[in-house]
């Protein structure tokens, strides 16, 4: 049984654009009577996810309980960022009763779990559970390798071969570390595609995991909170490609921030964002767009060629400037070309 004196922490992991922020927003709206705190780890310098969550703050999760770690991947900055932030949360006049941690899409969850064994916090918090989100449509398409079936066949034929791409290793480590997998964006796939995506997940997990289809982050919180997994004591059951290594490299990925003024034609900009995926293999674009003549800012979230845009809040006194975070594998980051396409 979990020590009831410890604050439970839910780690929410998942690949880029799988729906982590949307899930947390829904948990904030239905906190089961708990006072929440949220830790957001961004890959890039513009705090898009943190801003989205702060716009949902209320008495159950006030804005001061929503903290961002933007100095690098949370699993690589444990001592400098994660531990001090957790200590600051627990030192607040009203300590949170449950903490949600949104890792970046490129983070490996296992090194983070190891941090819960640090003497400064071990007696005070516990990992209630690790929730991995998997974009059902993307996983079914095998976007973590050029040809998933061929790679798997080669690996089975020769155990000494390792044909995993960096993206597949991140995905596999997230799934292997999970207690529950949420198959997100279920409304975008049919039953056959969902079954295919679930089969991919099953192939990457060392144990039988519950898999739940989810649309727009809507899920009964009782299914994913209060698991009592004490994951920090269960690390051996959560294998990682990086077991035995002290850290992992993020040189496989890179990010740039593109800043522009007001945009006259938002539809043209959205088409250009999709071009980034088509022509430069960009993985993710997220940020805010200042549209000429519109008092509201436009929130843009793109995963590959799939893009969603909505006007989320008035600019108010904030500078009307467009900020877009662009994330891609290192070999596909061409800052000049990216800017050329976005400004076309």
N, C-alpha and C positions, 0 to 999 in steps of 0.2 A: 504494500500500500504506500502511496505517496505521503510523505510527511506533510501534514496539513498546515504546518507553520511556514512552509515554503510558498513563495509566489509562483504560480504556474506560468510557463511561457510556451506559446505556440509559435513554432517556426514555420513560416509559409514560404515555400520555395517553388521554383518552376521556371521554365525557359522564358525567354523574352516575349512579352506580350501575351502570356498565357492567362492573364486575368487576376493577378494577385491583388492589385490595388482595388479592383472592383469587389473582390471577395471581402477585403478588409472593410471597405465602406459599408457593406451589408452587415458585417459583424458589429460595427460601431452603432448601426441603427437598431440592432437587436442584441444587446450585450448580456442578456440573461441576468439583469440586476447587478452586474459587476462593474466596478470602476476600472476602465481600461487604460492602458498606455500602449503606444505604437512606436516602433522603431523602424525607420525606412532607410534602406541602404541603396543609394542610387549609383549607377554606373554612368558617370558623366557629371557635369558641373551645374546643370540646371535642375532645381528641385521640383520637377513636374509632379511626381507621385506624392511627395510631401505636401505640396500645395493643394492637390486634389483632396487629400484626406483632411487637411486643416479646414477646408471649406465645409466639412461635415461635423466639425467638432461640436460637442454639446456638454451638458453637465456630467454625463457618464464618461466622456473622454474629452476633457478640455484641451484647447490648443497647446497649452504648455506640456501636456502629456504626449504630444506627437513630436518626436525628435528624428532628425535626419543625420545619417552618417554618409557624407559625400566625399570623403578623402580617399576612397578606394574600396576594394572588395572587403566586405565585413570579415571574411574568413582569413584575410591577410593583415588586418589591422586590429586584431583582437586586443592587444595590450594598450595600444595608443588610443583607440576609439571605443570599442565595444564595452570593455570592463568599466572605464570611467562613466560612460553613459548609463549603464545599468545601475551603477552605484548612485548616480545623480537621481535617477528615477526612484530608487528605493529610499532616498533621503528626503523626498518631497514631504511637505506637511501632511498630505493625504497620500499615502503610498498606494500604487495601483494594486488591484486585486487580481488582475490577469494582464500579461504583457503579450502583445502580438509583434512578431518580428518579420518584416518583409525583406527578404534577401534580394540582392540584385539578380537579374536573370542569368548572370554568368558565375554566380557564387556556388561553391561546393558546400553543402550543409555540414558535412562531417567535421571539418576543422572547427566550425562554430560550436558544434555540440561538445567538442573537447574543451572549449573555453569554460563550459559550465562546471568543470572540475577544478577551476582556479580557486584557491583557498579563500580569496576575498569574497566570493559570491556563492560557493558551493552550498553552504549551510542555509542560504536565504532564498534561492530560486531553484526551480527544477523544470526540465523540458517536458511539458504536458503531452506534447506530440509534435510530429513533423508532418505537415500537410504539403504534398507535392501536387502542383497543378500541371496538367498536360493538355495542350491544345489538340483536341481530338482530330480535327481536320489535318493539321500539320503533321501530327504523328503518323496518321494513316498514310500520308503521302511519302513517308520516309525521308523527311527533310534533314535528318541528322547524318545521312550518308548518301553518296551518289546512287548506290544501289544496295539497299539494306539486305536483300536476300542473297546477293552475290557475296557481299562482305561476310555475312554470317556463314555461308557455305565454305568460304576460304578459311575462316577462323576454325571451323569444326574440322577441316581437313588438316590443318597445321596449327597447332597451339602456339607455335613460336611466332606466328605472324600477328601483327597488330595493325589492322587497317582502319581503326576507328578514327574518325575526324575529331577535332577538338569539340565540336558541337555535340557529337554523340557521347563523348565522355562526360561532359557536363550533364546531359540528360540522364544518362545511366546512373551517375552518382546521386542525382537528386531522387530518382525513383528508388534506388537501393536503400536510401536513408529514410524513406517515408514510412509512416504508420498508416496513412490513407492517401489514395490518389484520387484527385478530382479531375474527371474528364470534362474539360471546359468547352464552351461554345457548342454545346450539344445541339442547339437549334440549327446549326449550320450543316449537320451531317445526317445521313440516313442510318438505319439500323446496321446495314452491312459495313459502312465506313466506321461506325462506332465500334463494332465488333473487331474490326481489323486493328484499330488503334489500341483497344484493350489487349489484344494479343501481343502487340509490340511491348506494351507495358509489362505484361506477364513474363515475357522473355527476358526482361532486364531486372526483375526483382528476385532476390534470393529466397523470398518467402511469400506465402499467399497474402496479398493485400486487398482490402476492400477497395473497390473502384466505383465511384459515384458520378453519374452524368449530371452536369451542372450548366445552367444557362444564366448569364449575367450575374454570376456570383450568388445566386439565390439558393441557399441551403439552410436547413434547420441547424442552428449553432450547436445543438446538443449532439449532432453527429460528429463534430470535429473538435469541440472544446470539452475539457473534462475527461480526457482519455487516460490520464495518469500513467503515461508511458515511461516516465523517468528515463528518457532516451539517453541521457548522459551516462547511465549505468549499463547500457545495452549496445555499446559501440561495436562489439565483435559481430553482432548480427546485422550490421549495416556496412557492408564492404564498399571500398572506394578504389578507384583506379590509382589514387594517390596515397594509399596506405604505405607507411614506411618513409614517406617524404614529409619534410617539415612544412612545406608550403606548396603552392602551385602557381604556375606562371599565367599571367594574363596577356602575355605578348601575342597570343593567338588572336586577340581581339583589340580593337581600337575604337575610339570615339572622338568625334569632333562636335563643336557647337557652332551652328551657323546663325548669325544674327543679321536680320534685315529690318528695314523700316516697314511702313504700312504696305499691305498687299492690296492691289486693285482688284485682282481676279482670283478669289480663293479656289475656284474650281480648277483653274490652270495650275495653281500651286499644288493642289492635291494630285493632279495628273503627273506633275513632275516628281512628286514624292514616290508615286508608284513606279515611275521610270527608274528611280534609284535602285529598286529591287530588281527590275527587269534587266537593266544594263550593267549595274555595278555589284549585284548580289548583296545589297545592303539588307541587314537583318531587321533593323528596327529604327523607326523615326518617331520621336515624341516631342511635344512642346506646345507653345502657344503662338497664335498668329494674330497680328493686329490687322484687321480688315478695314480698309478705308470706308468711312461713313457709318461704321457699326460701333455702337457704344460697348458692346459685349466683346470679350476676347474669345477666340476660337481655340478650343482644345483639340489637338490632332494626335491620334494614336495609330501608328501603322506597324503591322507585322508582315514582312514580305510585301506582297502585292495587295494585302487586305488593309483597308484604311477606314477608320471611323473619325468623324469630325463633328463637333457640336459647340455651340456657344454656351459657355459655362457660367460666366459671371462678368459684371461690368468691370472696366478697367479702373474706374475711380481715379485716384491720384497717381496710379502707377504709370510709368513711362509706356507709351504705346509703341512697343517694339516687338518684332517677331523673333522668337528664340526656338530653334529646333536642335535637338540632340540626335545625332546620327551614329548608329552603332553597326559595325561590320567586322568580319574577320580581317585581321591585320593586312593581308595581301590585297584586300579590296577597298581599303581606305585611300582614296585619292581626293584630298581636300579640294584641290582646284576644280576637278571635274564635278564633284558633288555640288559645289557652289554654282558652277556654270549651269548645271541642270536645274537646280532650284530657282535660279534667277532668270531662267529662260522665258 
